[in-house]
Amino acid sequence: PTFLVKDLGVHLTADASWDNHIEIMTKEANRLAGWILGVFRDRSPRTMLTLLKSLVRSKLEYCSSLWSPSTIGAVQRLEGIQRFFTRRISGCQEMNYWERLQHLKILSLQRRRERY
């Protein structure tokens, strides 16, 4: 069994691996994104971006300079949440992920971690 401690919202393991933390944050952000999409019927870019930035992305980026993912799989899991959420925004359903980001004038999560 892996020893897991939560301190200030960051999950630490004895082996200094961030995989558990990333998995937990991904599950929580997915649950939050599902709740938002179930409760809010307005899919306008302004409303959805406000919800994405204030609730989902803040959950995914909390202390990310500390636990920034180093594996491609972890990066893809985190990015997949924003990919899923932006696909539900009005006018963005037919675009690929990178076109959606340009259209909505936001950066990928990976780019934001590299930038800040």
N, C-alpha and C positions, 0 to 999 in steps of 0.2 A: 504493500500500500504506500502511495505517495503522500508525504506529509505536506499539507496545504494550509497556508495561513493567509487570511485576508487582512491587509493593513491599509487604511486610507483608500479603500476601493480597489486595491491592486492585489491580485492573488499571487503569492509567492510559494515556490516549492523548494524543498531541500536541495534538489539538484540544479537550482538556478535556471530552470527551463521555463519559458513563458508560454508553452503550448497550452497548459491548463487555463491560464488567464485568457488567452486568445479564444479558446473554445467557449469559455463562460461568457465573455463579452459578446461573442458572435451570437450565441443563443439568446442572450438578453436583448440584443439589438434586433434580432429577427422577430422575437416575440413582440417587441415594441412597434416595429414596422407593421406587423400583422394587425396589431390592435389599432394603429392609426388608420390603416386602409379599411378596416372594418367599421370604424366609428365615423370617420369623416367621409362624406359623399362628394364633397367639392374636390375635384382633381385639377383645379387651376394651378398653373406653375407657381404663382405667388404663395398660395396657401400651402401647397405641398413642399415647396422649398423651405418655407418657414418651419414647418414641422420636421422636415429632414434635418435641417441645420440645428434646430434647438433641442430636439429629442434624440434622434437616431445617431447623427454624426457626433454629437457631444458624448454620447455613451461610448462610441467606437474610438474616440480620440483622447479620452481622459488618460493623462500620463503616458501618451504614446511615445514620447521621446525616451521614456524609460524602457518600455517593452516592445519597441518597434519590431515587427516580424522580420525574420531573416530567411524564412523559407518561402518558396513560390506558392506552395499550398496554403500557407497562412495568409499571405497577401491576397490570394484569390478568394479565400473564404470571407475576408473582411470586405474586399471590393465587391463581392457578390451581393452583399446586402444593399449597397448603394445602387448597384446595377438593377436589382430587383425593384427597388423603390422607384427609381427614376423611370422605369418602363411603364409605371402606372400613371404618370403625369399626362394630362391632356396635351395632345399634339406631339407626343414623343414616342408613341407606341411603335411606329414603323421605322424609327431610327435605330442605328446600332449604338452601343454604349458611348463611344467616343463622340459621335455626332450629338447625342443627348447632352453630354457634358458641355460641348461647345454651345449648343442652343440655349442651355440653361445658365451658361456662364459660371460654371463651377469647375473645380479641379477634382481629379481622382483622389482617393484617400492616400494612395501611395505617394502621389506628387505633393500633397499637403504635408505628409510626414517628412519628406525629403527637404521641403522648403522651410519648414519651421523647426 
